[in-house]
Amino acid sequence: MRVYRGRADSIDADRAVSDRVVDRVADDREPAVRVWRPHRQVAFGRRDSGADGYDRARELAEDHGFPPVEREVGGRAVAYTGSTVAFARVTPVDDMRSGLQDRYDAATADLLDALDELGVDAREGEPPDSFCPGTHSVQADCGGRARKLAGLAQRVHADAAVVAGVLLVRDHEPIAGVLDPVYDALEVPFDPETVGSVARAGGAADSDAVVRAVETALVGGDPTQVRQVDSTE
């Protein structure tokens, strides 16, 4: 398992790094893991880009200090503050039609293990009207009610599959604050009170500690190679 650490110096360069990781796995057939803290942004999904209120939603994200971008993997808009952790496990595939659920199950189990190490008693599922609603989510009790901590998505290419996700470490208030008007513009139901975080669930508020725990869980052993990300990686 090859491991990539860090981030490139801009949003576009950082996204290009992730694309190159997928290409490399497809070429050499060695799985890879990347866990990092993306730049501050609101990443819109493909369904968002077709909504009547999409342009207004982008303006609102910008007004709140979150550069708007579009992403290929996942559903609705998600927000990153700089402390938010993204993760991806890329594995070679021989048949695009098989293994989808197994990859989801494995990644979810690994994420739950990482959260347990961080002191969070998390479980699968999400409250109604959560951010980026989907069937592959993780929630925990935060302040007396269930709140969403993470969402997972998957994209399968001809030769490689990417299971990726976002995990909120802290900053639940600014994340809820930007997603509330963004989702309203997109006419997507959203309850700001469903936004949780590792810290809000009683776990570590240190993003670096969260990165290490998630990376360890996703790798599942000693990496064969560790590479530091830069803009040309």
NORCORNOR-V301551 format. One record per pair of residues at least 4 apart in sequence whose ideal C-beta (glycine too) atoms are under 7 Angstrom apart, sorted by sequence separation. I is the first residue (numbers start at 1). J is the second residue. D is the distance in whole Angstrom. If there is no record, write none. Layout:
i=I j=J d=D
i=I j=J d=D
This chain:
i=9 j=13 d=6
i=10 j=14 d=7
i=11 j=15 d=6
i=12 j=16 d=6
i=13 j=17 d=7
i=15 j=19 d=7
i=16 j=20 d=6
i=17 j=21 d=7
i=18 j=22 d=7
i=19 j=23 d=7
i=20 j=24 d=6
i=21 j=25 d=7
i=22 j=26 d=6
i=23 j=27 d=6
i=24 j=28 d=6
i=44 j=48 d=4
i=53 j=57 d=6
i=54 j=58 d=7
i=55 j=59 d=7
i=56 j=60 d=6
i=57 j=61 d=7
i=58 j=62 d=6
i=59 j=63 d=6
i=60 j=64 d=7
i=74 j=78 d=7
i=80 j=84 d=4
i=99 j=103 d=6
i=100 j=104 d=7
i=101 j=105 d=6
i=102 j=106 d=6
i=103 j=107 d=6
i=104 j=108 d=6
i=105 j=109 d=6
i=106 j=110 d=6
i=107 j=111 d=6
i=108 j=112 d=6
i=109 j=113 d=6
i=110 j=114 d=7
i=111 j=115 d=6
i=112 j=116 d=6
i=113 j=117 d=7
i=114 j=118 d=6
i=116 j=120 d=7
i=126 j=130 d=4
i=141 j=145 d=7
i=168 j=172 d=6
i=171 j=175 d=6
i=172 j=176 d=6
i=173 j=177 d=6
i=174 j=178 d=6
i=175 j=179 d=6
i=176 j=180 d=6
i=178 j=182 d=6
i=179 j=183 d=6
i=180 j=184 d=6
i=181 j=185 d=6
i=182 j=186 d=7
i=196 j=200 d=5
i=197 j=201 d=7
i=199 j=203 d=6
i=206 j=210 d=7
i=207 j=211 d=6
i=208 j=212 d=7
i=209 j=213 d=6
i=210 j=214 d=6
i=211 j=215 d=6
i=212 j=216 d=6
i=213 j=217 d=6
i=214 j=218 d=6
i=215 j=219 d=6
i=219 j=223 d=5
i=229 j=233 d=5
i=8 j=13 d=4
i=25 j=30 d=7
i=44 j=49 d=6
i=49 j=54 d=6
i=61 j=66 d=5
i=62 j=67 d=7
i=115 j=120 d=4
i=141 j=146 d=6
i=142 j=147 d=4
i=156 j=161 d=5
i=183 j=188 d=5
i=196 j=201 d=6
i=198 j=203 d=4
i=204 j=209 d=5
i=8 j=14 d=4
i=25 j=31 d=6
i=48 j=54 d=6
i=62 j=68 d=6
i=93 j=99 d=7
i=198 j=204 d=6
i=199 j=205 d=4
i=204 j=210 d=6
i=227 j=233 d=6
i=7 j=14 d=5
i=25 j=32 d=5
i=61 j=68 d=4
i=115 j=122 d=4
i=126 j=133 d=7
i=130 j=137 d=7
i=139 j=146 d=5
i=140 j=147 d=7
i=154 j=161 d=7
i=155 j=162 d=5
i=168 j=175 d=6
i=183 j=190 d=4
i=139 j=147 d=6
i=154 j=162 d=7
i=8 j=17 d=5
i=48 j=57 d=7
i=139 j=148 d=5
i=140 j=149 d=6
i=154 j=163 d=5
i=58 j=68 d=4
i=112 j=122 d=6
i=139 j=149 d=6
i=180 j=190 d=6
i=21 j=32 d=5
i=126 j=137 d=4
i=137 j=148 d=6
i=138 j=149 d=5
i=152 j=163 d=6
i=153 j=164 d=6
i=179 j=190 d=6
i=91 j=103 d=7
i=125 j=137 d=6
i=127 j=139 d=6
i=138 j=150 d=4
i=153 j=165 d=7
i=180 j=192 d=5
i=198 j=210 d=6
i=21 j=34 d=6
i=66 j=79 d=6
i=126 j=139 d=5
i=137 j=150 d=7
i=152 j=165 d=4
i=124 j=138 d=6
i=125 j=139 d=5
i=137 j=151 d=5
i=151 j=165 d=6
i=136 j=151 d=7
i=150 j=165 d=6
i=151 j=166 d=6
i=18 j=34 d=7
i=108 j=124 d=6
i=122 j=138 d=5
i=123 j=139 d=6
i=136 j=152 d=4
i=150 j=166 d=6
i=176 j=192 d=4
i=4 j=21 d=6
i=122 j=139 d=7
i=131 j=148 d=6
i=134 j=151 d=6
i=150 j=167 d=4
i=89 j=107 d=6
i=122 j=140 d=4
i=130 j=148 d=4
i=149 j=167 d=6
i=42 j=61 d=4
i=121 j=140 d=6
i=127 j=146 d=5
i=132 j=151 d=5
i=149 j=168 d=6
i=176 j=195 d=4
i=120 j=140 d=5
i=127 j=147 d=7
i=175 j=195 d=6
i=49 j=70 d=6
i=127 j=148 d=6
i=126 j=148 d=5
i=172 j=195 d=5
i=14 j=38 d=6
i=42 j=66 d=4
i=44 j=68 d=6
i=172 j=196 d=6
i=14 j=39 d=6
i=41 j=66 d=6
i=172 j=197 d=4
i=40 j=66 d=6
i=41 j=67 d=5
i=42 j=68 d=5
i=43 j=69 d=5
i=44 j=70 d=5
i=45 j=71 d=6
i=112 j=138 d=7
i=171 j=197 d=7
i=40 j=67 d=7
i=44 j=71 d=7
i=111 j=138 d=6
i=122 j=149 d=6
i=170 j=197 d=5
i=2 j=30 d=6
i=4 j=32 d=6
i=11 j=39 d=5
i=41 j=69 d=5
i=43 j=71 d=4
i=47 j=75 d=6
i=48 j=76 d=6
i=108 j=136 d=7
i=168 j=196 d=7
i=169 j=197 d=6
i=172 j=200 d=5
i=7 j=36 d=5
i=45 j=74 d=5
i=47 j=76 d=6
i=48 j=77 d=6
i=168 j=197 d=4
i=169 j=198 d=5
i=170 j=199 d=4
i=1 j=31 d=5
i=2 j=32 d=4
i=3 j=33 d=5
i=4 j=34 d=4
i=6 j=36 d=6
i=7 j=37 d=7
i=11 j=41 d=6
i=45 j=75 d=5
i=108 j=138 d=7
i=168 j=198 d=7
i=169 j=199 d=6
i=1 j=32 d=7
i=7 j=38 d=6
i=45 j=76 d=5
i=167 j=198 d=7
i=1 j=33 d=6
i=45 j=77 d=7
i=104 j=136 d=5
i=44 j=77 d=5
i=43 j=77 d=7
i=42 j=77 d=6
i=43 j=78 d=5
i=170 j=205 d=5
i=169 j=205 d=7
i=42 j=79 d=5
i=169 j=207 d=5
i=41 j=80 d=5
i=111 j=150 d=6
i=40 j=80 d=6
i=39 j=80 d=7
i=40 j=81 d=6
i=169 j=210 d=5
i=38 j=80 d=5
i=40 j=82 d=5
i=39 j=82 d=7
i=167 j=210 d=7
i=108 j=152 d=6
i=37 j=82 d=6
i=107 j=152 d=6
i=37 j=83 d=6
i=38 j=84 d=7
i=148 j=194 d=6
i=37 j=84 d=7
i=147 j=194 d=5
i=148 j=195 d=7
i=149 j=196 d=5
i=167 j=214 d=7
i=37 j=85 d=6
i=38 j=86 d=5
i=104 j=152 d=7
i=131 j=179 d=5
i=147 j=195 d=6
i=148 j=196 d=6
i=149 j=197 d=6
i=147 j=196 d=3
i=149 j=198 d=6
i=35 j=85 d=6
i=36 j=86 d=6
i=104 j=154 d=6
i=103 j=154 d=6
i=35 j=87 d=4
i=149 j=201 d=7
i=78 j=131 d=6
i=147 j=200 d=7
i=34 j=88 d=5
i=78 j=132 d=5
i=100 j=154 d=6
i=142 j=196 d=4
i=77 j=132 d=7
i=11 j=67 d=6
i=33 j=89 d=5
i=76 j=132 d=5
i=100 j=156 d=7
i=107 j=163 d=4
i=140 j=196 d=6
i=75 j=132 d=5
i=76 j=133 d=7
i=139 j=196 d=7
i=143 j=200 d=7
i=11 j=69 d=6
i=31 j=89 d=7
i=32 j=90 d=5
i=74 j=132 d=6
i=75 j=133 d=7
i=103 j=161 d=6
i=142 j=200 d=4
i=31 j=90 d=6
i=75 j=134 d=5
i=104 j=163 d=7
i=131 j=190 d=6
i=142 j=201 d=5
i=31 j=91 d=5
i=96 j=156 d=5
i=103 j=163 d=5
i=129 j=189 d=5
i=141 j=201 d=7
i=31 j=92 d=7
i=129 j=190 d=5
i=140 j=201 d=4
i=96 j=158 d=6
i=99 j=161 d=7
i=129 j=191 d=4
i=29 j=92 d=4
i=93 j=156 d=7
i=130 j=194 d=4
i=131 j=195 d=6
i=25 j=90 d=4
i=129 j=194 d=6
i=25 j=91 d=7
i=26 j=92 d=7
i=93 j=159 d=6
i=25 j=92 d=6
i=92 j=159 d=6
i=93 j=160 d=6
i=127 j=194 d=4
i=22 j=90 d=5
i=92 j=160 d=6
i=93 j=161 d=5
i=21 j=90 d=6
i=91 j=160 d=7
i=18 j=88 d=6
i=90 j=160 d=6
i=91 j=161 d=5
i=90 j=162 d=5
i=88 j=162 d=6
i=89 j=163 d=5
i=88 j=164 d=4
i=87 j=164 d=7
i=75 j=153 d=7
i=87 j=165 d=6
i=120 j=198 d=6
i=74 j=153 d=4
i=73 j=153 d=5
i=86 j=166 d=6
i=87 j=167 d=7
i=118 j=198 d=6
i=120 j=201 d=5
i=73 j=155 d=5
i=84 j=166 d=6
i=85 j=167 d=5
i=120 j=202 d=7
i=72 j=155 d=6
i=119 j=202 d=6
i=120 j=203 d=4
i=84 j=168 d=6
i=85 j=169 d=6
i=119 j=203 d=4
i=84 j=169 d=6
i=118 j=203 d=4
i=119 j=204 d=7
i=83 j=169 d=5
i=118 j=204 d=5
i=83 j=170 d=6
i=84 j=171 d=7
i=78 j=166 d=5
i=83 j=171 d=5
i=115 j=203 d=7
i=73 j=162 d=6
i=81 j=171 d=4
i=73 j=164 d=5
i=118 j=209 d=7
i=118 j=210 d=6
i=81 j=174 d=6
i=81 j=175 d=6
i=118 j=213 d=5
i=79 j=175 d=5
i=117 j=213 d=5
i=79 j=178 d=5
i=114 j=213 d=4
i=79 j=179 d=6
i=114 j=214 d=5
i=77 j=179 d=6
i=111 j=214 d=7
i=114 j=217 d=4
i=113 j=217 d=5
i=77 j=182 d=6
i=77 j=183 d=7
i=111 j=217 d=7
i=110 j=217 d=4
i=110 j=218 d=5
i=66 j=178 d=5
i=76 j=188 d=6
i=64 j=177 d=7
i=64 j=178 d=4
i=61 j=178 d=6
i=60 j=181 d=5
i=61 j=182 d=6
i=60 j=182 d=5
i=85 j=207 d=6
i=83 j=207 d=5
i=57 j=182 d=5
i=60 j=185 d=6
i=85 j=210 d=5
i=85 j=211 d=6
i=87 j=214 d=5
i=57 j=185 d=4
i=56 j=185 d=4
i=57 j=186 d=5
i=85 j=214 d=6
i=89 j=218 d=5
i=26 j=157 d=6
i=87 j=218 d=6
i=53 j=185 d=4
i=54 j=186 d=7
i=26 j=159 d=4
i=53 j=186 d=5
i=26 j=160 d=4
i=53 j=187 d=6
i=22 j=157 d=7
i=25 j=160 d=5
i=51 j=186 d=5
i=42 j=178 d=6
i=51 j=187 d=7
i=22 j=160 d=5
i=48 j=186 d=6
i=22 j=162 d=6
i=42 j=182 d=6
i=37 j=207 d=5
i=37 j=211 d=7
i=36 j=211 d=7
i=35 j=211 d=5
i=35 j=214 d=5
i=35 j=215 d=4
i=33 j=215 d=6
i=35 j=218 d=7
i=33 j=218 d=5
i=33 j=219 d=5
i=3 j=215 d=7
i=17 j=229 d=5
i=20 j=233 d=7
i=3 j=219 d=6
i=17 j=233 d=5
i=1 j=219 d=5
i=13 j=231 d=4
i=3 j=223 d=4
i=2 j=223 d=7
i=5 j=226 d=6
i=8 j=229 d=6
i=1 j=223 d=5
i=2 j=224 d=6
i=6 j=228 d=5
i=7 j=229 d=6
i=8 j=230 d=6
i=9 j=231 d=6
i=1 j=224 d=6
i=2 j=225 d=5
i=3 j=226 d=5
i=4 j=227 d=5
i=5 j=228 d=6
i=6 j=229 d=4
i=8 j=231 d=5
i=5 j=229 d=6
i=2 j=227 d=7
i=4 j=229 d=5
